Amino acid sequence: MAAMRTAVDQDVLRFTKAISACGRSSRWQEACQLLADMERESVWGNTFTYNAAMAACGKGRQWQRALALFATLGTLTVDKDLVSYNTAINACKDGENWAYALQLLSEVSESGLQADVITLNAAVSACEKSGQWQRALELFGSLEARNLAPQAVTWVGVIGACTRAALWMEALGCLCRHLGDVPNTPPNVIVYSATINACEKASQWQQALSLLMQLEQQSLEKNVVCQNSAMSACVKCAMWQLAVQLFADLEDEASVVSYNTAIAAYDRGGNWQMALAVLAELLAGPRRPDLVSFNTAINACKDVGFDLQSKHVSFPLSGEA
């Protein structure tokens, strides 16, 4: 009997490892198939098995399947642990199902488990993605009562909630609190990026540029996302020359979004020739332009009667010059 039990345990371990491997490489279909194979072979998975399958589905953006697996745990003699709840709440984020995320958060305490910062991060993100910024801020405020220190992803989630509510000053306040919490969480460029995005959405170009300068003072490397947001803020406020300068600073790091914003900057400045020059540079490089690239360039040319769509004007539609 003991030998048989050992063999069964080895089978469970073998399947669980295989499902985990599938999850790491985003092969959620294979993970689900392995789970079905276990049932067919009368090998009953444990908490780790189902957590691995849920994680595989979550990584594959199959949030409905992840939640279905979580619900299945309730019908089996398999205990849910904190990882189970964290994975399910994270799936709620992808599905923008904030109400169920908060329900699961309540169940964590009711089941005798202690929510950790990962649990709260997932719940904050679920509320933020669903536009429930008030609830996201409430959850963030509960961290101290739970004796949990916010992580960079926590700050990004709550700043994202402020952004959705056009609360750019509150977003700046969150960044200040983040910087004041340096012993626990060192300054993070992603937190800065989220705050610059909040300023961009509110057309606060001075604040966006000020934050870019702070990045350098903090010895943090500016990334293209930060630069793009600051460029966009300048374009919105007719500070197109500043946007063009930020674009020039990017050099080889410029993305398609960077090029599109630069084209929009020249459009705002009434310089259709430079707008077309930027489009031509994009077309000649390794990055592929998108519909926004052409539409923005067309808009830059319309006031001077230049038809970019004319058969006499030829632009390659690929990255080839």
Secondary structure, 3 states (H helix, E strand, C coil): CHHHHHHHHHHHHHHHHHHHHHHHCCCHHHHHHHHHHHHHCCCCCCHHHHHHHHHHHHHCCCHHHHHHHHHHHCCCCCCCCHHHHHHHHHHHHHCCCHHHHHHHHHHHHHCCCCCCHHHHHHHHHHHHHCCCHHHHHHHHHCCCCCCCCCCHHHHHHHHHHHHHCCCHHHHHHHHHHHHHCCCCCCCCHHHHHHHHHHHHHCCCHHHHHHHHHHHHHCCCCCCHHHHHHHHHHHHHCCCHHHHHHHHHHHHHHCCHHHHHHHHHHHHHCCCHHHHHHHHHHHHHCCCCCCHHHHHHHHHHHHCCCCCCCCCCCCCCCCCCC
